[in-house]
Amino acid sequence: MKIRKRYYEKLGGFSYLLDELGKKIGREETDALLNDAVDLCNGLCDEYKELSEKEKIHTERMIFPRAAFIFK
C-alpha cells in the first residue's frame, strides 16, 4: 500500500493538525513536512513488506503513518 498526502488529510485528527500547522508555520512548510512524512511512511512500508497481511493492515494504516509524521 502506498500512502499519499490525501491519506493524511483524511486520517482522523490529522486534518485539524494540518490546518493548525498551516496557520502557525505556513502552508509551504506544512506541505513540505507532509511530503517528508509520506516518503518516510512509504519507506517503512517497503522496508517491512514481508510482514503478514494482518500485521500490514495495522502497521501500514495506523503505526507507520503516525510515526512518520511525528519523526518528520
PDB file of N, CA, C, O and CB in Angstrom:
ATOM      1  N   MET A   1       0.848  -1.174   0.000  1.00  0.00           N
ATOM      2  CA  MET A   1       0.000   0.000   0.000  1.00  0.00           C
ATOM      3  C   MET A   1       0.896   1.241   0.000  1.00  0.00           C
ATOM      4  O   MET A   1       1.781   1.369   0.847  1.00  0.00           O
ATOM      5  CB  MET A   1      -0.966  -0.004   1.226  1.00  0.00           C
ATOM      6  N   LYS A   2       0.676   2.120  -0.913  1.00  0.00           N
ATOM      7  CA  LYS A   2       1.406   3.382  -0.953  1.00  0.00           C
ATOM      8  C   LYS A   2       0.554   4.471  -0.312  1.00  0.00           C
ATOM      9  O   LYS A   2      -0.613   4.658  -0.657  1.00  0.00           O
ATOM     10  CB  LYS A   2       1.785   3.762  -2.413  1.00  0.00           C
ATOM     11  N   ILE A   3       1.159   5.174   0.616  1.00  0.00           N
ATOM     12  CA  ILE A   3       0.485   6.276   1.294  1.00  0.00           C
ATOM     13  C   ILE A   3       0.656   7.530   0.449  1.00  0.00           C
ATOM     14  O   ILE A   3       1.731   7.782  -0.095  1.00  0.00           O
ATOM     15  CB  ILE A   3       1.048   6.487   2.740  1.00  0.00           C
ATOM     16  N   ARG A   4      -0.396   8.300   0.347  1.00  0.00           N
ATOM     17  CA  ARG A   4      -0.346   9.580  -0.357  1.00  0.00           C
ATOM     18  C   ARG A   4      -0.757  10.690   0.614  1.00  0.00           C
ATOM     19  O   ARG A   4      -1.307  10.425   1.683  1.00  0.00           O
ATOM     20  CB  ARG A   4      -1.276   9.566  -1.621  1.00  0.00           C
ATOM     21  N   LYS A   5      -0.485  11.914   0.229  1.00  0.00           N
ATOM     22  CA  LYS A   5      -0.819  13.051   1.099  1.00  0.00           C
ATOM     23  C   LYS A   5      -2.291  13.045   1.492  1.00  0.00           C
ATOM     24  O   LYS A   5      -2.641  13.402   2.617  1.00  0.00           O
ATOM     25  CB  LYS A   5      -0.475  14.369   0.404  1.00  0.00           C
ATOM     26  N   ARG A   6      -3.130  12.650   0.583  1.00  0.00           N
ATOM     27  CA  ARG A   6      -4.580  12.645   0.835  1.00  0.00           C
ATOM     28  C   ARG A   6      -4.932  11.748   2.023  1.00  0.00           C
ATOM     29  O   ARG A   6      -5.887  12.017   2.751  1.00  0.00           O
ATOM     30  CB  ARG A   6      -5.341  12.176  -0.421  1.00  0.00           C
ATOM     31  N   TYR A   7      -4.155  10.682   2.210  1.00  0.00           N
ATOM     32  CA  TYR A   7      -4.389   9.783   3.337  1.00  0.00           C
ATOM     33  C   TYR A   7      -4.301  10.553   4.650  1.00  0.00           C
ATOM     34  O   TYR A   7      -5.149  10.392   5.527  1.00  0.00           O
ATOM     35  CB  TYR A   7      -3.376   8.618   3.326  1.00  0.00           C
ATOM     36  N   TYR A   8      -3.275  11.390   4.783  1.00  0.00           N
ATOM     37  CA  TYR A   8      -3.120  12.189   5.999  1.00  0.00           C
ATOM     38  C   TYR A   8      -4.250  13.197   6.141  1.00  0.00           C
ATOM     39  O   TYR A   8      -4.736  13.439   7.245  1.00  0.00           O
ATOM     40  CB  TYR A   8      -1.772  12.911   5.997  1.00  0.00           C
ATOM     41  N   GLU A   9      -4.662  13.775   5.044  1.00  0.00           N
ATOM     42  CA  GLU A   9      -5.718  14.780   5.084  1.00  0.00           C
ATOM     43  C   GLU A   9      -7.053  14.190   5.536  1.00  0.00           C
ATOM     44  O   GLU A   9      -7.907  14.901   6.065  1.00  0.00           O
ATOM     45  CB  GLU A   9      -5.875  15.424   3.717  1.00  0.00           C
ATOM     46  N   LYS A  10      -7.223  12.895   5.325  1.00  0.00           N
ATOM     47  CA  LYS A  10      -8.472  12.242   5.725  1.00  0.00           C
ATOM     48  C   LYS A  10      -8.338  11.469   7.037  1.00  0.00           C
ATOM     49  O   LYS A  10      -9.348  11.110   7.642  1.00  0.00           O
ATOM     50  CB  LYS A  10      -8.933  11.301   4.629  1.00  0.00           C
ATOM     51  N   LEU A  11      -7.121  11.212   7.482  1.00  0.00           N
ATOM     52  CA  LEU A  11      -6.871  10.426   8.678  1.00  0.00           C
ATOM     53  C   LEU A  11      -7.344  11.198   9.908  1.00  0.00           C
ATOM     54  O   LEU A  11      -7.021  12.374  10.074  1.00  0.00           O
ATOM     55  CB  LEU A  11      -5.373  10.071   8.798  1.00  0.00           C
ATOM     56  N   GLY A  12      -8.095  10.541  10.747  1.00  0.00           N
ATOM     57  CA  GLY A  12      -8.676  11.176  11.919  1.00  0.00           C
ATOM     58  C   GLY A  12      -7.694  12.009  12.721  1.00  0.00           C
ATOM     59  O   GLY A  12      -6.640  11.515  13.120  1.00  0.00           O
ATOM     60  N   GLY A  13      -8.027  13.254  12.957  1.00  0.00           N
ATOM     61  CA  GLY A  13      -7.197  14.141  13.739  1.00  0.00           C
ATOM     62  C   GLY A  13      -6.144  14.885  12.936  1.00  0.00           C
ATOM     63  O   GLY A  13      -5.731  15.977  13.326  1.00  0.00           O
ATOM     64  N   PHE A  14      -5.709  14.324  11.840  1.00  0.00           N
ATOM     65  CA  PHE A  14      -4.660  14.971  11.064  1.00  0.00           C
ATOM     66  C   PHE A  14      -5.157  16.176  10.287  1.00  0.00           C
ATOM     67  O   PHE A  14      -4.392  17.120  10.087  1.00  0.00           O
ATOM     68  CB  PHE A  14      -4.046  13.988  10.120  1.00  0.00           C
ATOM     69  N   SER A  15      -6.380  16.184   9.848  1.00  0.00           N
ATOM     70  CA  SER A  15      -6.872  17.352   9.108  1.00  0.00           C
ATOM     71  C   SER A  15      -6.842  18.589  10.015  1.00  0.00           C
ATOM     72  O   SER A  15      -6.474  19.677   9.574  1.00  0.00           O
ATOM     73  CB  SER A  15      -8.318  17.098   8.574  1.00  0.00           C
ATOM     74  N   TYR A  16      -7.224  18.416  11.259  1.00  0.00           N
ATOM     75  CA  TYR A  16      -7.160  19.520  12.229  1.00  0.00           C
ATOM     76  C   TYR A  16      -5.704  19.939  12.451  1.00  0.00           C
ATOM     77  O   TYR A  16      -5.384  21.127  12.430  1.00  0.00           O
ATOM     78  CB  TYR A  16      -7.816  19.106  13.581  1.00  0.00           C
ATOM     79  N   LEU A  17      -4.839  18.968  12.662  1.00  0.00           N
ATOM     80  CA  LEU A  17      -3.430  19.248  12.903  1.00  0.00           C
ATOM     81  C   LEU A  17      -2.797  19.959  11.705  1.00  0.00           C
ATOM     82  O   LEU A  17      -2.036  20.909  11.886  1.00  0.00           O
ATOM     83  CB  LEU A  17      -2.676  17.950  13.207  1.00  0.00           C
ATOM     84  N   LEU A  18      -3.098  19.520  10.507  1.00  0.00           N
ATOM     85  CA  LEU A  18      -2.545  20.148   9.311  1.00  0.00           C
ATOM     86  C   LEU A  18      -3.037  21.581   9.162  1.00  0.00           C
ATOM     87  O   LEU A  18      -2.272  22.461   8.769  1.00  0.00           O
ATOM     88  CB  LEU A  18      -2.908  19.338   8.070  1.00  0.00           C
ATOM     89  N   ASP A  19      -4.294  21.821   9.470  1.00  0.00           N
ATOM     90  CA  ASP A  19      -4.826  23.192   9.433  1.00  0.00           C
ATOM     91  C   ASP A  19      -4.113  24.087  10.442  1.00  0.00           C
ATOM     92  O   ASP A  19      -3.746  25.218  10.126  1.00  0.00           O
ATOM     93  CB  ASP A  19      -6.340  23.189   9.714  1.00  0.00           C
ATOM     94  N   GLU A  20      -3.922  23.582  11.642  1.00  0.00           N
ATOM     95  CA  GLU A  20      -3.246  24.359  12.683  1.00  0.00           C
ATOM     96  C   GLU A  20      -1.786  24.614  12.328  1.00  0.00           C
ATOM     97  O   GLU A  20      -1.280  25.718  12.528  1.00  0.00           O
ATOM     98  CB  GLU A  20      -3.336  23.636  14.027  1.00  0.00           C
ATOM     99  N   LEU A  21      -1.117  23.607  11.806  1.00  0.00           N
ATOM    100  CA  LEU A  21       0.268  23.800  11.373  1.00  0.00           C
ATOM    101  C   LEU A  21       0.354  24.827  10.254  1.00  0.00           C
ATOM    102  O   LEU A  21       1.262  25.658  10.229  1.00  0.00           O
ATOM    103  CB  LEU A  21       0.874  22.473  10.912  1.00  0.00           C
ATOM    104  N   GLY A  22      -0.592  24.764   9.336  1.00  0.00           N
ATOM    105  CA  GLY A  22      -0.627  25.730   8.242  1.00  0.00           C
ATOM    106  C   GLY A  22      -0.733  27.158   8.748  1.00  0.00           C
ATOM    107  O   GLY A  22      -0.128  28.070   8.184  1.00  0.00           O
ATOM    108  N   LYS A  23      -1.492  27.348   9.797  1.00  0.00           N
ATOM    109  CA  LYS A  23      -1.638  28.683  10.386  1.00  0.00           C
ATOM    110  C   LYS A  23      -0.364  29.130  11.093  1.00  0.00           C
ATOM    111  O   LYS A  23      -0.001  30.306  11.050  1.00  0.00           O
ATOM    112  CB  LYS A  23      -2.806  28.703  11.368  1.00  0.00           C
ATOM    113  N   LYS A  24       0.308  28.189  11.739  1.00  0.00           N
ATOM    114  CA  LYS A  24       1.468  28.534  12.560  1.00  0.00           C
ATOM    115  C   LYS A  24       2.777  28.602  11.771  1.00  0.00           C
ATOM    116  O   LYS A  24       3.582  29.507  11.992  1.00  0.00           O
ATOM    117  CB  LYS A  24       1.610  27.535  13.669  1.00  0.00           C
ATOM    118  N   ILE A  25       2.996  27.665  10.866  1.00  0.00           N
ATOM    119  CA  ILE A  25       4.274  27.637  10.145  1.00  0.00           C
ATOM    120  C   ILE A  25       4.123  27.922   8.658  1.00  0.00           C
ATOM    121  O   ILE A  25       5.116  28.026   7.939  1.00  0.00           O
ATOM    122  CB  ILE A  25       4.937  26.296  10.329  1.00  0.00           C
ATOM    123  N   GLY A  26       2.895  28.046   8.201  1.00  0.00           N
ATOM    124  CA  GLY A  26       2.643  28.335   6.790  1.00  0.00           C
ATOM    125  C   GLY A  26       2.334  27.083   5.986  1.00  0.00           C
ATOM    126  O   GLY A  26       2.723  25.972   6.347  1.00  0.00           O
ATOM    127  N   ARG A  27       1.632  27.291   4.902  1.00  0.00           N
ATOM    128  CA  ARG A  27       1.203  26.162   4.064  1.00  0.00           C
ATOM    129  C   ARG A  27       2.375  25.476   3.374  1.00  0.00           C
ATOM    130  O   ARG A  27       2.383  24.253   3.236  1.00  0.00           O
ATOM    131  CB  ARG A  27       0.207  26.635   3.020  1.00  0.00           C
ATOM    132  N   GLU A  28       3.366  26.255   2.938  1.00  0.00           N
ATOM    133  CA  GLU A  28       4.512  25.651   2.253  1.00  0.00           C
ATOM    134  C   GLU A  28       5.285  24.720   3.174  1.00  0.00           C
ATOM    135  O   GLU A  28       5.636  23.605   2.788  1.00  0.00           O
ATOM    136  CB  GLU A  28       5.441  26.735   1.715  1.00  0.00           C
ATOM    137  N   GLU A  29       5.551  25.180   4.396  1.00  0.00           N
ATOM    138  CA  GLU A  29       6.276  24.354   5.364  1.00  0.00           C
ATOM    139  C   GLU A  29       5.455  23.125   5.757  1.00  0.00           C
ATOM    140  O   GLU A  29       5.997  22.028   5.894  1.00  0.00           O
ATOM    141  CB  GLU A  29       6.627  25.180   6.617  1.00  0.00           C
ATOM    142  N   THR A  30       4.175  23.309   5.932  1.00  0.00           N
ATOM    143  CA  THR A  30       3.300  22.186   6.271  1.00  0.00           C
ATOM    144  C   THR A  30       3.287  21.161   5.144  1.00  0.00           C
ATOM    145  O   THR A  30       3.330  19.956   5.392  1.00  0.00           O
ATOM    146  CB  THR A  30       1.870  22.679   6.560  1.00  0.00           C
ATOM    147  N   ASP A  31       3.228  21.640   3.911  1.00  0.00           N
ATOM    148  CA  ASP A  31       3.236  20.755   2.750  1.00  0.00           C
ATOM    149  C   ASP A  31       4.561  19.996   2.657  1.00  0.00           C
ATOM    150  O   ASP A  31       4.576  18.806   2.343  1.00  0.00           O
ATOM    151  CB  ASP A  31       2.989  21.558   1.462  1.00  0.00           C
ATOM    152  N   ALA A  32       5.661  20.680   2.927  1.00  0.00           N
ATOM    153  CA  ALA A  32       6.971  20.028   2.900  1.00  0.00           C
ATOM    154  C   ALA A  32       7.057  18.955   3.984  1.00  0.00           C
ATOM    155  O   ALA A  32       7.565  17.861   3.741  1.00  0.00           O
ATOM    156  CB  ALA A  32       8.098  21.066   3.085  1.00  0.00           C
ATOM    157  N   LEU A  33       6.562  19.270   5.174  1.00  0.00           N
ATOM    158  CA  LEU A  33       6.532  18.308   6.271  1.00  0.00           C
ATOM    159  C   LEU A  33       5.707  17.085   5.890  1.00  0.00           C
ATOM    160  O   LEU A  33       6.106  15.950   6.150  1.00  0.00           O
ATOM    161  CB  LEU A  33       5.965  18.958   7.541  1.00  0.00           C
ATOM    162  N   LEU A  34       4.574  17.323   5.281  1.00  0.00           N
ATOM    163  CA  LEU A  34       3.690  16.240   4.861  1.00  0.00           C
ATOM    164  C   LEU A  34       4.348  15.378   3.786  1.00  0.00           C
ATOM    165  O   LEU A  34       4.247  14.152   3.828  1.00  0.00           O
ATOM    166  CB  LEU A  34       2.364  16.806   4.344  1.00  0.00           C
ATOM    167  N   ASN A  35       5.015  16.006   2.833  1.00  0.00           N
ATOM    168  CA  ASN A  35       5.720  15.243   1.790  1.00  0.00           C
ATOM    169  C   ASN A  35       6.806  14.358   2.401  1.00  0.00           C
ATOM    170  O   ASN A  35       6.967  13.205   2.002  1.00  0.00           O
ATOM    171  CB  ASN A  35       6.342  16.199   0.749  1.00  0.00           C
ATOM    172  N   ASP A  36       7.549  14.899   3.368  1.00  0.00           N
ATOM    173  CA  ASP A  36       8.590  14.113   4.036  1.00  0.00           C
ATOM    174  C   ASP A  36       7.986  12.933   4.795  1.00  0.00           C
ATOM    175  O   ASP A  36       8.529  11.829   4.768  1.00  0.00           O
ATOM    176  CB  ASP A  36       9.397  15.000   4.998  1.00  0.00           C
ATOM    177  N   ALA A  37       6.870  13.169   5.465  1.00  0.00           N
ATOM    178  CA  ALA A  37       6.207  12.097   6.214  1.00  0.00           C
ATOM    179  C   ALA A  37       5.716  11.004   5.264  1.00  0.00           C
ATOM    180  O   ALA A  37       5.837   9.817   5.570  1.00  0.00           O
ATOM    181  CB  ALA A  37       5.025  12.661   7.037  1.00  0.00           C
ATOM    182  N   VAL A  38       5.169  11.391   4.127  1.00  0.00           N
ATOM    183  CA  VAL A  38       4.696  10.411   3.138  1.00  0.00           C
ATOM    184  C   VAL A  38       5.872   9.569   2.647  1.00  0.00           C
ATOM    185  O   VAL A  38       5.764   8.347   2.547  1.00  0.00           O
ATOM    186  CB  VAL A  38       3.995  11.122   1.938  1.00  0.00           C
ATOM    187  N   ASP A  39       6.994  10.219   2.342  1.00  0.00           N
ATOM    188  CA  ASP A  39       8.175   9.486   1.879  1.00  0.00           C
ATOM    189  C   ASP A  39       8.682   8.521   2.940  1.00  0.00           C
ATOM    190  O   ASP A  39       8.988   7.368   2.637  1.00  0.00           O
ATOM    191  CB  ASP A  39       9.285  10.458   1.490  1.00  0.00           C
ATOM    192  N   LEU A  40       8.771   8.985   4.183  1.00  0.00           N
ATOM    193  CA  LEU A  40       9.233   8.123   5.268  1.00  0.00           C
ATOM    194  C   LEU A  40       8.277   6.963   5.488  1.00  0.00           C
ATOM    195  O   LEU A  40       8.714   5.825   5.663  1.00  0.00           O
ATOM    196  CB  LEU A  40       9.390   8.925   6.558  1.00  0.00           C
ATOM    197  N   CYS A  41       6.995   7.233   5.483  1.00  0.00           N
ATOM    198  CA  CYS A  41       5.993   6.182   5.678  1.00  0.00           C
ATOM    199  C   CYS A  41       6.103   5.112   4.593  1.00  0.00           C
ATOM    200  O   CYS A  41       6.091   3.917   4.887  1.00  0.00           O
ATOM    201  CB  CYS A  41       4.578   6.786   5.683  1.00  0.00           C
ATOM    202  N   ASN A  42       6.211   5.545   3.347  1.00  0.00           N
ATOM    203  CA  ASN A  42       6.327   4.585   2.252  1.00  0.00           C
ATOM    204  C   ASN A  42       7.641   3.806   2.337  1.00  0.00           C
ATOM    205  O   ASN A  42       7.697   2.635   1.961  1.00  0.00           O
ATOM    206  CB  ASN A  42       6.228   5.304   0.903  1.00  0.00           C
ATOM    207  N   GLY A  43       8.702   4.462   2.833  1.00  0.00           N
ATOM    208  CA  GLY A  43       9.961   3.755   3.048  1.00  0.00           C
ATOM    209  C   GLY A  43       9.816   2.672   4.102  1.00  0.00           C
ATOM    210  O   GLY A  43      10.349   1.573   3.950  1.00  0.00           O
ATOM    211  N   LEU A  44       9.095   2.982   5.172  1.00  0.00           N
ATOM    212  CA  LEU A  44       8.845   1.981   6.208  1.00  0.00           C
ATOM    213  C   LEU A  44       8.004   0.826   5.670  1.00  0.00           C
ATOM    214  O   LEU A  44       8.267  -0.337   5.978  1.00  0.00           O
ATOM    215  CB  LEU A  44       8.146   2.622   7.409  1.00  0.00           C
ATOM    216  N   CYS A  45       7.006   1.148   4.876  1.00  0.00           N
ATOM    217  CA  CYS A  45       6.164   0.099   4.282  1.00  0.00           C
ATOM    218  C   CYS A  45       7.001  -0.819   3.394  1.00  0.00           C
ATOM    219  O   CYS A  45       6.815  -2.036   3.403  1.00  0.00           O
ATOM    220  CB  CYS A  45       5.007   0.725   3.463  1.00  0.00           C
ATOM    221  N   ASP A  46       7.920  -0.237   2.630  1.00  0.00           N
ATOM    222  CA  ASP A  46       8.796  -1.043   1.770  1.00  0.00           C
ATOM    223  C   ASP A  46       9.759  -1.891   2.600  1.00  0.00           C
ATOM    224  O   ASP A  46      10.002  -3.058   2.291  1.00  0.00           O
ATOM    225  CB  ASP A  46       9.589  -0.136   0.812  1.00  0.00           C
ATOM    226  N   GLU A  47      10.298  -1.290   3.651  1.00  0.00           N
ATOM    227  CA  GLU A  47      11.270  -1.993   4.487  1.00  0.00           C
ATOM    228  C   GLU A  47      10.654  -3.193   5.200  1.00  0.00           C
ATOM    229  O   GLU A  47      11.318  -4.205   5.424  1.00  0.00           O
ATOM    230  CB  GLU A  47      11.862  -1.039   5.511  1.00  0.00           C
ATOM    231  N   TYR A  48       9.386  -3.067   5.549  1.00  0.00           N
ATOM    232  CA  TYR A  48       8.709  -4.138   6.290  1.00  0.00           C
ATOM    233  C   TYR A  48       7.640  -4.830   5.444  1.00  0.00           C
ATOM    234  O   TYR A  48       6.604  -5.244   5.964  1.00  0.00           O
ATOM    235  CB  TYR A  48       8.074  -3.576   7.563  1.00  0.00           C
ATOM    236  N   LYS A  49       7.892  -4.952   4.162  1.00  0.00           N
ATOM    237  CA  LYS A  49       6.907  -5.536   3.252  1.00  0.00           C
ATOM    238  C   LYS A  49       6.691  -7.027   3.473  1.00  0.00           C
ATOM    239  O   LYS A  49       5.721  -7.590   2.967  1.00  0.00           O
ATOM    240  CB  LYS A  49       7.330  -5.304   1.833  1.00  0.00           C
ATOM    241  N   GLU A  50       7.567  -7.664   4.211  1.00  0.00           N
ATOM    242  CA  GLU A  50       7.426  -9.107   4.436  1.00  0.00           C
ATOM    243  C   GLU A  50       6.586  -9.450   5.657  1.00  0.00           C
ATOM    244  O   GLU A  50       6.486 -10.619   6.027  1.00  0.00           O
ATOM    245  CB  GLU A  50       8.783  -9.731   4.581  1.00  0.00           C
ATOM    246  N   LEU A  51       5.983  -8.451   6.287  1.00  0.00           N
ATOM    247  CA  LEU A  51       5.077  -8.731   7.400  1.00  0.00           C
ATOM    248  C   LEU A  51       3.856  -9.482   6.887  1.00  0.00           C
ATOM    249  O   LEU A  51       3.547  -9.432   5.697  1.00  0.00           O
ATOM    250  CB  LEU A  51       4.653  -7.422   8.113  1.00  0.00           C
ATOM    251  N   SER A  52       3.173 -10.165   7.769  1.00  0.00           N
ATOM    252  CA  SER A  52       1.945 -10.855   7.371  1.00  0.00           C
ATOM    253  C   SER A  52       0.893  -9.822   6.983  1.00  0.00           C
ATOM    254  O   SER A  52       0.995  -8.654   7.360  1.00  0.00           O
ATOM    255  CB  SER A  52       1.421 -11.773   8.517  1.00  0.00           C
ATOM    256  N   GLU A  53      -0.095 -10.242   6.247  1.00  0.00           N
ATOM    257  CA  GLU A  53      -1.159  -9.323   5.815  1.00  0.00           C
ATOM    258  C   GLU A  53      -1.875  -8.699   7.014  1.00  0.00           C
ATOM    259  O   GLU A  53      -2.228  -7.520   6.988  1.00  0.00           O
ATOM    260  CB  GLU A  53      -2.175 -10.062   4.926  1.00  0.00           C
ATOM    261  N   LYS A  54      -2.082  -9.483   8.045  1.00  0.00           N
ATOM    262  CA  LYS A  54      -2.739  -8.970   9.248  1.00  0.00           C
ATOM    263  C   LYS A  54      -1.889  -7.878   9.899  1.00  0.00           C
ATOM    264  O   LYS A  54      -2.417  -6.851  10.325  1.00  0.00           O
ATOM    265  CB  LYS A  54      -3.001 -10.114  10.252  1.00  0.00           C
ATOM    266  N   GLU A  55      -0.589  -8.096   9.974  1.00  0.00           N
ATOM    267  CA  GLU A  55       0.310  -7.091  10.549  1.00  0.00           C
ATOM    268  C   GLU A  55       0.389  -5.850   9.658  1.00  0.00           C
ATOM    269  O   GLU A  55       0.449  -4.728  10.161  1.00  0.00           O
ATOM    270  CB  GLU A  55       1.715  -7.684  10.752  1.00  0.00           C
ATOM    271  N   LYS A  56       0.389  -6.048   8.353  1.00  0.00           N
ATOM    272  CA  LYS A  56       0.458  -4.920   7.417  1.00  0.00           C
ATOM    273  C   LYS A  56      -0.743  -3.985   7.567  1.00  0.00           C
ATOM    274  O   LYS A  56      -0.600  -2.765   7.484  1.00  0.00           O
ATOM    275  CB  LYS A  56       0.537  -5.433   5.977  1.00  0.00           C
ATOM    276  N   ILE A  57      -1.902  -4.553   7.783  1.00  0.00           N
ATOM    277  CA  ILE A  57      -3.091  -3.720   7.952  1.00  0.00           C
ATOM    278  C   ILE A  57      -2.874  -2.756   9.114  1.00  0.00           C
ATOM    279  O   ILE A  57      -3.192  -1.572   9.010  1.00  0.00           O
ATOM    280  CB  ILE A  57      -4.353  -4.595   8.193  1.00  0.00           C
ATOM    281  N   HIS A  58      -2.347  -3.249  10.190  1.00  0.00           N
ATOM    282  CA  HIS A  58      -2.132  -2.417  11.375  1.00  0.00           C
ATOM    283  C   HIS A  58      -0.955  -1.454  11.190  1.00  0.00           C
ATOM    284  O   HIS A  58      -1.058  -0.272  11.519  1.00  0.00           O
ATOM    285  CB  HIS A  58      -1.891  -3.301  12.600  1.00  0.00           C
ATOM    286  N   THR A  59       0.151  -1.959  10.666  1.00  0.00           N
ATOM    287  CA  THR A  59       1.334  -1.104  10.542  1.00  0.00           C
ATOM    288  C   THR A  59       1.179  -0.069   9.433  1.00  0.00           C
ATOM    289  O   THR A  59       1.500   1.101   9.642  1.00  0.00           O
ATOM    290  CB  THR A  59       2.567  -1.953  10.281  1.00  0.00           C
ATOM    291  N   GLU A  60       0.701  -0.467   8.274  1.00  0.00           N
ATOM    292  CA  GLU A  60       0.637   0.447   7.136  1.00  0.00           C
ATOM    293  C   GLU A  60      -0.488   1.476   7.242  1.00  0.00           C
ATOM    294  O   GLU A  60      -0.399   2.557   6.660  1.00  0.00           O
ATOM    295  CB  GLU A  60       0.469  -0.341   5.871  1.00  0.00           C
ATOM    296  N   ARG A  61      -1.521   1.148   7.968  1.00  0.00           N
ATOM    297  CA  ARG A  61      -2.652   2.081   8.082  1.00  0.00           C
ATOM    298  C   ARG A  61      -2.665   2.873   9.378  1.00  0.00           C
ATOM    299  O   ARG A  61      -3.315   3.915   9.464  1.00  0.00           O
ATOM    300  CB  ARG A  61      -3.939   1.330   7.961  1.00  0.00           C
ATOM    301  N   MET A  62      -1.952   2.387  10.384  1.00  0.00           N
ATOM    302  CA  MET A  62      -2.022   3.043  11.691  1.00  0.00           C
ATOM    303  C   MET A  62      -0.641   3.492  12.184  1.00  0.00           C
ATOM    304  O   MET A  62      -0.402   4.683  12.383  1.00  0.00           O
ATOM    305  CB  MET A  62      -2.657   2.101  12.713  1.00  0.00           C
ATOM    306  N   ILE A  63       0.249   2.541  12.377  1.00  0.00           N
ATOM    307  CA  ILE A  63       1.515   2.834  13.040  1.00  0.00           C
ATOM    308  C   ILE A  63       2.455   3.660  12.169  1.00  0.00           C
ATOM    309  O   ILE A  63       2.910   4.721  12.597  1.00  0.00           O
ATOM    310  CB  ILE A  63       2.194   1.547  13.439  1.00  0.00           C
ATOM    311  N   PHE A  64       2.751   3.203  10.970  1.00  0.00           N
ATOM    312  CA  PHE A  64       3.738   3.884  10.128  1.00  0.00           C
ATOM    313  C   PHE A  64       3.330   5.319   9.762  1.00  0.00           C
ATOM    314  O   PHE A  64       4.168   6.216   9.847  1.00  0.00           O
ATOM    315  CB  PHE A  64       3.960   3.085   8.861  1.00  0.00           C
ATOM    316  N   PRO A  65       2.083   5.569   9.361  1.00  0.00           N
ATOM    317  CA  PRO A  65       1.729   6.960   9.041  1.00  0.00           C
ATOM    318  C   PRO A  65       1.899   7.912  10.221  1.00  0.00           C
ATOM    319  O   PRO A  65       2.370   9.037  10.052  1.00  0.00           O
ATOM    320  CB  PRO A  65       0.302   7.023   8.554  1.00  0.00           C
ATOM    321  N   ARG A  66       1.525   7.474  11.385  1.00  0.00           N
ATOM    322  CA  ARG A  66       1.645   8.340  12.561  1.00  0.00           C
ATOM    323  C   ARG A  66       3.107   8.513  12.973  1.00  0.00           C
ATOM    324  O   ARG A  66       3.543   9.626  13.267  1.00  0.00           O
ATOM    325  CB  ARG A  66       0.834   7.764  13.733  1.00  0.00           C
ATOM    326  N   ALA A  67       3.849   7.435  12.992  1.00  0.00           N
ATOM    327  CA  ALA A  67       5.264   7.510  13.362  1.00  0.00           C
ATOM    328  C   ALA A  67       6.033   8.395  12.363  1.00  0.00           C
ATOM    329  O   ALA A  67       6.864   9.209  12.765  1.00  0.00           O
ATOM    330  CB  ALA A  67       5.887   6.084  13.416  1.00  0.00           C
ATOM    331  N   ALA A  68       5.758   8.235  11.098  1.00  0.00           N
ATOM    332  CA  ALA A  68       6.453   9.025  10.075  1.00  0.00           C
ATOM    333  C   ALA A  68       6.182  10.508  10.256  1.00  0.00           C
ATOM    334  O   ALA A  68       7.088  11.327  10.101  1.00  0.00           O
ATOM    335  CB  ALA A  68       6.028   8.582   8.670  1.00  0.00           C
ATOM    336  N   PHE A  69       4.969  10.857  10.575  1.00  0.00           N
ATOM    337  CA  PHE A  69       4.630  12.263  10.774  1.00  0.00           C
ATOM    338  C   PHE A  69       5.321  12.817  12.020  1.00  0.00           C
ATOM    339  O   PHE A  69       5.826  13.940  12.005  1.00  0.00           O
ATOM    340  CB  PHE A  69       3.107  12.437  10.890  1.00  0.00           C
ATOM    341  N   ILE A  70       5.342  12.051  13.067  1.00  0.00           N
ATOM    342  CA  ILE A  70       5.963  12.505  14.307  1.00  0.00           C
ATOM    343  C   ILE A  70       7.469  12.695  14.134  1.00  0.00           C
ATOM    344  O   ILE A  70       8.032  13.676  14.620  1.00  0.00           O
ATOM    345  CB  ILE A  70       5.684  11.510  15.435  1.00  0.00           C
ATOM    346  N   PHE A  71       8.112  11.771  13.451  1.00  0.00           N
ATOM    347  CA  PHE A  71       9.561  11.834  13.310  1.00  0.00           C
ATOM    348  C   PHE A  71      10.016  12.823  12.249  1.00  0.00           C
ATOM    349  O   PHE A  71      11.205  13.129  12.166  1.00  0.00           O
ATOM    350  CB  PHE A  71      10.095  10.477  12.986  1.00  0.00           C
ATOM    351  N   LYS A  72       9.107  13.322  11.446  1.00  0.00           N
ATOM    352  CA  LYS A  72       9.464  14.338  10.459  1.00  0.00           C
ATOM    353  C   LYS A  72       9.191  15.674  11.056  1.00  0.00           C
ATOM    354  O   LYS A  72       9.415  16.697  10.409  1.00  0.00           O
ATOM    355  CB  LYS A  72       8.691  14.159   9.136  1.00  0.00           C
TER     356      LYS A  72
END
